[in-house]
């Protein structure tokens, strides 16, 4: 099979001109995407309501169509789930990607059209492969199999002709037959719903395969690695899969997990970050040496960027790519070829480059702490956790944090619950480095910490191993793309998880 590597590499790189076309002309690509979206949906119920047939440019589109969140579109989506069509999009919707819910619902159900699959997710996957081969022309990636740690799917209770599942399950179920030759495990294992049994089956069924790439959420990938090493008695994953060369990750920031991965892998492996969600495929790392992910501008999604100062404002202002700035935080607003129109996805992004456009996912609109004007976001805390781990030799499995409010006897603080894979020798030292790192990253946090004017030093809990998994299991969200929110601006989530944790509270 290795004889095929040069040919595969050449074919993959032949696609690079397609990427170059939209990378060099992103604004043109985005205008064409919007034109195609509006033209396709003009005779849908939504298109008629907002007079799509008379919308000829970005300005008129933004003036006619308001910003929507999931609750705004939910009545349309429920009708589609019940079997109605031509509501939000002009082609049949028979698949729904299940993702984390809103305040009023346990789960969201995101419509997935054939165009979304073919022009979005699958085209983007080919582009990711091309980008990788352009950076690694000597790769033997496609001479082995890709291990996919995916989710599960179920029948839609409202309509037996439509199916519901995690995004990864939807993608697996719709993969062309030849695509299954290039992946492992078998579909019946990949789509299992119960995650403890699934990890066991994944481990046992893939040990003998020639795995060259892995894609999955870091937390569950680590669990799989550890079980494989237990079953094989090997010291590293490199001994099990010597040809492994690529790990594709997304969903959560990778920085807190990098050290654990490097230790367990036992060899140099390319880590490639992707930003794909139930709503679409938005970006992927095009150069391992460069910070940020290349924004995918020709994949069926029109993107707008809302300055955070506009969030919560009536008729908020959004800007296009021509007006974004490096280092600024924006809430992502999308219109898609599945019928999400000016949809506030809930993620915040930060541009790290404008030529080409590269972004980092900086957090979630609902996942922050700003109880004292510190404006702490997940990107800040992920980086600070990584710094503290690097300096202390610790490794962190998961964490969450929330504010401690002012009292008559003391000012505010941030309270953390941290689950360690490798505990630091000194929790005091870890906390001090975490605090210092946050001050270096976030000037607002630094100002509030100055002489403890508004914020005293962090309060740390050490979580019993498995606490976060238990909380997810109790919520019916164990496995797949589900994850514990890293930051909350109130104490409800932290209090819930603390109740599950039976360790002694440690103040440092």
N, C-alpha and C positions, 0 to 999 in steps of 0.2 A: 504493500500500500504506500510505503514511503516514496516509491517511484512516481506516484501521482502528485506529490506535494508541489513540485515546481509548476505543473500544469494548473492545479487548483489555484495556486497563488497568482498566476498570470491572469486567469479568468476573473478572479475576485477583483484584482486591481484594474481590470478593464472597465469596471463600473465607476471608477473614481471620477471620470469626466461628468457623470450625472450629479455626483455630490458637488463637484467644483462649480457646476452651473448655478445651483441655488445658494451655495456658500458665498459665491462672489456677488450675487445679485439677490440678497435676501428680501429687500423691500418689494422688488418686482414679483418674486415668488409668493410673498404674502398677499399682494393685491390679486394675483391670479387665483390663489386659493379662495379668497373671499368671494370673488366673482363666481367661481364654480359652485361654492356652497349656496349662495343666494339664488343662482339660476336653477340649481337642482331642487331647491325646496320651495320655489315660488308658488306652487299649487298645492302645497300641504295646508292643513288647517292653520298652523302657526304662520306660514308664509302669507296666507291670505289676510290673517289678522293684522299683520304688520306691513302689508302692502309691499312684499318683496319685489314684485314686478316693476316697481318704480324706483328701486334703490340701485343707483349706478356707481356709487363710490363709497369709500370708507366713511366720509363725513355724514352722508345721508343715512347709512346703515346705523351709525352710532346715535344719530338723532332720533331715528324711528324705533329702535329696539332698546328697551331698558336692560340694566344689569339684572341677572337672575341668580338666585342660589337654588339649592336642591328643593327646598320647600316650595319655591315659586313654580318649578317645573314638575313637581310631583304629581299633580292632577293629570297632566298629559302622559307622564310615564306610566301611571297606574292604568290608564286606558289602553296603552300599548301592550302592557303586560296581560291585560284581559283579552287581547286579540285584535283590537282596532289597529289600523295601519294608516299611513299617509297623514299622520298627526304632526310629528316634529320633523320627519324625514320622509323622502319620497320612495324609498325602497323598503322591503319588508324588514322588520326588526324581530328576530327570533331568539336573540341571545341578550342576556343582561349580566353585566359584571357587578358582583356584589362587593361593596366596600364598606368601610367604617361609617357608622351612622351619624345623624345629626343629633341635636339636643332632643328632638321629638321622636326620632326613630332609631331603632337598634342598628339598622343597616340602610344603606343607599343602594339603589339598583340602577346602574348606568346602562342605557341602551347601547348595543354594539351592532352596527350594520356590517354588511359585507364590504362596503367601501372602507369602513374603519379598519377592518382586518387587513384587506389587501393593500390599500393605499397608505395606511397608517402603520400598524404594528409590524406586518410582514415586510413591507418595503423598508421600514426603519431597521429591522433586524438584518436585512441584507446589507444596508448601509453600514451598520456596526461591524459586520464581518469584513466589508471592504476596508473600512478604516483600520481594522486590526491588521489585515494582511499588508496594507500600505506601510504600516509601522514594523511589521514582522514578516518580510517576504520569505524567510526561511521556515515559516511555521508549518507544523504537521497537524494542525488543528482538525482538519476534516478527514484525516486518516483514522481517527478514533471516534468516540461518541461523546456527546454532551450530556452531562447529568443535570436534569432539571428538577429542582425541588419545588414543586408546584402545589396548588390548592385543590379543592374539590368542587364538584358540581352537583346540582339537584334539579329535579323537574320543578317548573314553575307551578305553584299551587293554584294560581289564578287561570292558567292556560297550559294544558299539557303539550301543546305544540311549541312552546317556548321554554328555554332552559336558563337556569341561573347558576352562577358559580364564581369563584375567584377568577380574576383576570387570567392568571396562568392556566387555569383549567379551561377557560373559554378558548384560549389560544391553542392549547394542546388538542382539544376536541376538533378544532377546525384546521389543524395542520395537514397539508397535502400528504398523501400516503408515503411518498419518498422521504419526507422529512422525518418520519418515524424510524427510518433506517439509521439516522444520524444521532439518535438520542437514546437515553436509558433513564429510568426503568420502563417496564411494560406499562401500558396505559392504565390497566386495572390497579396497579400499585400507585402510579403517579396521581391518580384521582381519589385515592382513599381519603376519607373524611376524618377518621380518628387518628390524631397525630402521633401518639406514643406507639401504636401498632405500625403506623406508616413509616416512622423512622427505622424501626426494626426491619421491616420488609425492604426498605430502600437500601439499608446497609447490606443485608444478606444477598440481595439480587444484583448489586453493582460491584461487589468486591472483585469478581473475576473479569469484569469488563475493562476494555482499554479506554479509560476516561481521559479525555484531553481538555475538556472544559467543564466548568460547573457554573450554574446560575441559580441564585436563590437569595433569600433574606439572610443576612449574616448570622443572626441568632440560631436559626434552625440548621444552617450549614455547619456551625460549630458543634451542635448536638450530634449531627450525623458523623462528623469527623471522629469525635470521641468514641462513638459506638463502634465504628469501623476499626479503630485501633484496638478496642477491647476484644473484638471478635478475631482479629488477625494476630494479635500479639506484636504488631509492628510498632516502631518508635515514631514513625512519621507517615504522613499521607503519601509522600514521595516514594516510599517503599511499596505501597499498595498500587499507586498509579504513577509510574515513573515518567509517563509522557504528558502528565497534566501540565498545562502551560497558561491557562486563562481562567480567571474567576470574574464573572459578571455579577455586579451587585447593584442594588438600589433599594429604595424604600426607607432606609434609615442611613444616617451618616456612618461612613465606614471607619473613620478615624479611631473611635474607641475600641474597635475590634482588630485593627491592623496587627498589633503586636501578637495577639493570640493566634491569628491566622498564620503569621510568619513562623511562629514556634511549632504549630501543628503540621504545617505543610512540609517543612524540612528542605525546601528548595525555593529558588526564585520562580515566582509565578507573576504574570501580569495581572494587576487588578484594574478593572475597567468599570467606571461608574456610568450608570444609565439612569435616565429620568423617564420611566414609563409608568403609567398609572391606568386605572380603570377607564379614565376619560380619553387616553391617547398616549402616544409616544412623543415626547417633547425634546429630548436632548440625549447626547451620549458623549463620552470622553473621546475626542479624536486624536489626542496626543498625550501619552502617559507622562511626558515631561512637563506638560502645561497644566496649570490650575484651571478648573472649570470644564464644563461640557458644551460641546458645539450645539447650538440651537438648531433644531430641525425645522426648517421653514417651508418645506414642500411636501408635507405628509398629511394633508387633509385637515389641518387645524389652523385657524386664524387666531393670532394672539394679540392681546392688548395688555398693557401694564399700568396698574393703578398705584400711584404713590400712596404710601401708607397713611398719609395725612387725609386722604380722601375716603378711607374705609369708614363706613358708618354714616357717611354724608348722603343726604338726599341728592339724587342725580350726580353721582360721583364722576370725576374727570378721569379719563384714561388716556394714555399716550401710546404711540407706535414706536417701532424700532428706531426711527430717525431721531427720536427725542430722548431715549434712555441715556443714563449716565452710569459710568463705572462707580461701583461702591454704594449705590443707592438700592434700597429695598423696595420691591414692588409686589403687590398682590397680582397673581396671574389670572387673567380673564380670557376665556377661550370660546370660540365657535367651531363646531366640529361636524364632520360628515356622518355623525350619528344623531344629529339634531339637538345638541346642546348649544344654546344661543346666548352669547355674551354671559357665559356661565362663570361665576366666581368659584374657582376650583377649591380655594382654601389654602393653597400653598403660597409661600412668599419666595421670591427669587432675587438674587443679586447678580448683576453683571460684573464680570471680572475682565472682559475684553469686548471691544466693539468692532474689531477687524481681525478675525471674524467674531461674530457674536457668540460669546461663551458665558454661561451662567453657572451658578451654584444654587441649589435649593437651600434656603436659609432657615426655613421653619414653616409653621402653620399659623394661620391667622388667630386661631383659638389657643395655640400653644406658646405662651409667653408669660413672663412675669413683669408686670409694670405697676406693682402696688405702691411703689415709692418714687416713681419717675425714673427707674433704672432702665426700662425698655430692654430687658434681657430676652434674647431669642435663642432658639435651639442651636443655631449655628455657633453662638457664643459659648454655650455650655458644652457642646460636643468638643470644641477645640480645647477648652479649659480642662475637661476630663482627660483628653488625650495628653496634654502637657503634664498633668499631675501623674498620670500613669508612667509616662516616659521617665520622669525624674525619680519616681519611687520604685519602679519595677513592678507596680501593680497592674492588674488588668481588670476591666469592668465588664460585666455581663449586661447590666441594664441599670437604669436609674430614673428617678423622677424627683421633681422639686416643686415647692410651693412657698408662698410667703407666710411669715409669722408676723401678725399685725402688732401695732403699737399697744402697749399696756401702760398702766399707771407707773409701773416700776422700770420699764425698759422700752427701748425703741425697737424698730423692726428687724427682721432677719429673713434669710432664706433657709428653709428646712429641706434637707436632702435625705432620700432613702436610696442607698447604693448597694447593689448586689455585685460582689467581687468574685471573679474567677480566681485571681491571685491577690490576696490581701496585702496591703502595704505593711511594712514593718511598724510604721508609726502612723496612726490615723490622724494625729495632730499635724504631722508633716504634710500628709496628703491634703488635708483641709487647708493648710496655709498656702500650699502651692496652687490649689484650686482657686482660692480667693485671690491670690496675687495674679494669676493668669487671667481671671475674669476682669480684674482692674486694668490689665494691659490691653485687653481686647475691646472693652466697652467703657468709654469715658463717662457715660452717665452712671454706670455702676461704681466706677472709681470715685466720682464726686459724692455719691451717697455714702460710700464707705469711708471717706476722708474723716478721720477722727471719730468714726462711727456716728456721724451726724444723724443719718437716717437709718443706716444699716449697720448692725453689729456683725461679727464674724459668723460664718455659716454654722448651722447645726446639722450634725451628721448622724444618721442611723446606718448601721451595717445590717443589711437584709440577710435573712436566712436563705440559703441557696434554694431556688425554686419558687420564691415568693411571687415574683412577677408572672411566672407561668401559671401559678395557682389562680392569681387574680384574673388572668385572661381566660382560663378554663371556666371559672365561675361566671364569667360574662358571656360564655359561649363563643369566645373569639380566639381560642388556642390554635396556633398554626397559621399558615398562609401569609397574607400580607398584613395581618393584624399586629399591632404593636402598642405598648404602653405609652401614652403621651408623656413626653419628657418634662414639659413645663406646664403648670396651671396657674392661673391668676387668682384662684380661690383654693380652699383647702379640701374640698370634697373628695377628690381623687386620692390625694395623699392620705387622708384619714382612713379611707376604705382599705388601702393597701397596708397601712400601718397596723390595722386590726388583724391582718393575716400574719404579720411578722411578730414572732415571739422572742426576738433578741432584746437585750438590754439597751436602752437608749444611751447613746454616747454623746456627750457634749464636748466639742473640741474648740 
